[in-house]
Amino acid sequence: MDEVTLDWAGRIAEAELRELLPRRWLHSRGVAGRAEELGRLLRMDAELLTAAAILHDVGYAPRLAITGFHPLDGARFLRDEHGAGEQLTRLVANHSFALLEAEERGLREALATEFPLSDDPLLVDALVYCDMTTTPDGGRTTARGRVTEIVGRYGADSVVGRFIRRAAPEIFSSVERIEAVLAAQPR
């Protein structure tokens, strides 16, 4: 991954989200901003994390919503239309414990078969952290605040509401792991 790829990722996300889903675009930009900061601090694959962050919600774009499950639709779009690499598509497909939502939607097998979870747990946790500490408008929040906001927006009994309540303990654990790593960084 390099700056050229980051520019490519940003152009794709902007083209798919900015006009039709401006709030989703603001969120994606906010998540990418968090990823840039985090990648530098943790000395990890910052470009890959930031590319996954800006693209994580691209599957919400109306023309891409084939299954209606944005992680799978987005990853398929990136793979099939853009030839995106396996690491990137796997992160997009599995962001923020998407496998649990895939279960709710009857898509677990498709997601797990096409896009197995990344084998880099720090990168997975980092993307969860960036997504789940960013508001729909791109601002900062806590993971607990974000989960509460999602349940409030979708409703507790909706597919997303059920998923996010099931995923909440895992989300909070991911965020806590990243916060612990950040706290251990020299200042």
C-alpha positions as CSV (number, residue, x, y, z in Angstrom):
1,M,0.0,0.0,0.0
2,D,1.2,3.5,-0.7
3,E,0.1,7.1,-1.2
4,V,-1.1,6.3,-4.7
5,T,-3.4,3.6,-3.3
6,L,-4.7,5.9,-0.6
7,D,-5.5,8.5,-3.3
8,W,-7.3,5.8,-5.3
9,A,-9.3,4.7,-2.3
10,G,-10.3,8.2,-1.5
11,R,-11.5,8.9,-5.0
12,I,-13.6,5.7,-5.1
13,A,-15.2,6.4,-1.7
14,E,-15.9,10.0,-2.7
15,A,-17.4,9.1,-6.1
16,E,-19.7,6.6,-4.5
17,L,-20.7,8.4,-1.3
18,R,-20.3,12.1,-1.4
19,E,-23.3,13.2,-3.5
20,L,-25.9,10.5,-2.7
21,L,-24.9,9.8,0.9
22,P,-23.2,12.9,2.2
23,R,-23.5,11.9,5.9
24,R,-22.0,8.5,5.2
25,W,-19.2,10.3,3.3
26,L,-18.5,12.5,6.4
27,H,-18.4,9.4,8.6
28,S,-16.0,7.7,6.2
29,R,-13.7,10.7,6.1
30,G,-13.7,10.9,9.9
31,V,-12.9,7.2,10.2
32,A,-10.0,7.6,7.7
33,G,-8.7,10.6,9.7
34,R,-8.7,8.4,12.9
35,A,-6.9,5.7,10.9
36,E,-4.2,8.0,9.7
37,E,-3.5,9.1,13.3
38,L,-3.6,5.6,14.7
39,G,-1.5,4.1,11.9
40,R,1.3,6.6,12.6
41,L,1.2,6.1,16.3
42,L,1.2,2.3,16.2
43,R,3.7,2.0,13.3
44,M,1.5,-0.4,11.6
45,D,0.4,-0.7,8.0
46,A,-1.0,2.9,8.1
47,E,-1.8,3.1,4.4
48,L,-3.8,-0.2,4.4
49,L,-5.7,0.8,7.6
50,T,-6.5,4.3,6.1
51,A,-7.6,2.8,2.7
52,A,-9.9,0.3,4.5
53,A,-11.2,3.1,6.7
54,I,-12.2,5.4,3.9
55,L,-13.8,2.5,1.9
56,H,-15.4,0.6,4.8
57,D,-18.9,1.9,4.1
58,V,-18.7,2.1,0.3
59,G,-21.2,-0.8,0.0
60,Y,-24.0,1.6,1.2
61,A,-23.8,3.3,-2.2
62,P,-27.2,2.7,-3.8
63,R,-25.8,1.3,-7.0
64,L,-23.6,-1.2,-5.1
65,A,-26.3,-2.5,-2.7
66,I,-26.9,-5.9,-4.2
67,T,-27.5,-7.9,-1.1
68,G,-28.3,-4.9,1.1
69,F,-25.4,-5.9,3.4
70,H,-22.9,-3.1,3.0
71,P,-19.7,-4.9,4.1
72,L,-20.2,-7.7,1.6
73,D,-21.5,-5.5,-1.2
74,G,-18.6,-3.1,-0.7
75,A,-15.9,-5.8,-0.7
76,R,-17.3,-7.4,-3.8
77,F,-17.4,-4.1,-5.6
78,L,-13.8,-3.4,-4.7
79,R,-12.6,-6.9,-5.7
80,D,-14.7,-7.2,-8.9
81,E,-14.8,-3.7,-10.3
82,H,-11.4,-2.4,-9.0
83,G,-9.2,-5.5,-8.5
84,A,-8.6,-4.4,-4.9
85,G,-6.2,-6.6,-3.0
86,E,-7.2,-9.4,-0.6
87,Q,-6.1,-7.6,2.6
88,L,-8.1,-4.5,1.8
89,T,-11.3,-6.4,0.7
90,R,-11.1,-8.7,3.8
91,L,-10.9,-5.7,6.1
92,V,-13.8,-3.9,4.4
93,A,-15.9,-7.1,4.4
94,N,-15.3,-7.8,8.0
95,H,-15.2,-4.4,9.6
96,S,-16.7,-4.0,13.0
97,F,-17.7,-7.6,13.5
98,A,-19.7,-7.8,10.3
99,L,-19.7,-11.6,10.5
100,L,-22.3,-11.3,13.4
101,E,-24.5,-9.1,11.2
102,A,-24.0,-11.5,8.3
103,E,-25.5,-14.2,10.6
104,E,-28.6,-12.0,11.2
105,R,-29.0,-11.7,7.5
106,G,-28.3,-15.3,6.5
107,L,-25.1,-14.3,4.8
108,R,-22.5,-15.7,7.2
109,E,-21.3,-18.5,4.9
110,A,-21.0,-16.1,1.9
111,L,-19.0,-13.6,3.8
112,A,-16.7,-16.1,5.5
113,T,-16.1,-18.0,2.3
114,E,-15.4,-15.1,0.1
115,F,-13.6,-12.8,2.6
116,P,-12.1,-14.7,5.5
117,L,-11.3,-12.5,8.5
118,S,-7.9,-10.9,8.4
119,D,-5.1,-12.7,10.2
120,D,-3.8,-9.5,11.6
121,P,-5.7,-8.9,14.9
122,L,-4.2,-5.5,15.6
123,L,-5.3,-4.2,12.2
124,V,-8.8,-5.6,12.7
125,D,-9.0,-4.0,16.1
126,A,-7.7,-0.7,14.7
127,L,-10.4,-0.5,12.1
128,V,-13.1,-1.4,14.7
129,Y,-11.6,1.4,16.9
130,C,-11.6,4.0,14.1
131,D,-15.2,3.1,13.0
132,M,-16.7,2.8,16.5
133,T,-15.2,6.0,17.9
134,T,-16.4,8.1,15.0
135,T,-19.9,9.6,14.8
136,P,-22.1,9.5,11.7
137,D,-21.0,13.1,11.0
138,G,-17.3,12.3,11.3
139,G,-16.7,13.6,14.9
140,R,-15.3,11.7,17.8
141,T,-17.3,9.7,20.2
142,T,-16.9,6.8,22.6
143,A,-17.6,3.2,21.5
144,R,-20.5,3.1,24.0
145,G,-21.9,6.3,22.6
146,R,-21.6,5.0,19.1
147,V,-23.4,1.7,19.9
148,T,-26.1,3.6,21.7
149,E,-26.5,6.0,18.6
150,I,-26.7,3.0,16.2
151,V,-29.4,1.3,18.3
152,G,-31.3,4.5,18.5
153,R,-31.0,5.2,14.8
154,Y,-32.0,1.7,13.6
155,G,-34.2,0.5,16.5
156,A,-33.3,-2.3,19.0
157,D,-35.4,-4.9,17.2
158,S,-34.0,-4.2,13.7
159,V,-31.4,-6.4,12.1
160,V,-28.7,-3.8,12.8
161,G,-30.0,-3.2,16.3
162,R,-29.9,-6.9,17.1
163,F,-26.4,-7.2,15.5
164,I,-24.9,-4.2,17.3
165,R,-26.2,-5.3,20.7
166,R,-24.6,-8.8,20.1
167,A,-21.4,-7.3,18.8
168,A,-21.1,-4.6,21.5
169,P,-18.9,-6.7,23.9
170,E,-16.5,-7.5,21.1
171,I,-16.5,-3.9,19.9
172,F,-15.8,-2.6,23.4
173,S,-13.0,-5.2,23.8
174,S,-11.4,-4.2,20.5
175,V,-11.5,-0.5,21.4
176,E,-10.0,-1.3,24.9
177,R,-7.2,-3.2,23.3
178,I,-6.3,-0.3,21.0
179,E,-6.6,2.2,23.9
180,A,-4.2,0.0,25.9
181,V,-1.7,-0.1,23.1
182,L,-2.0,3.7,22.6
183,A,-1.5,4.2,26.4
184,A,1.7,2.2,26.3
185,Q,3.1,4.4,23.5
186,P,5.9,6.7,24.5
187,R,4.8,10.3,24.6
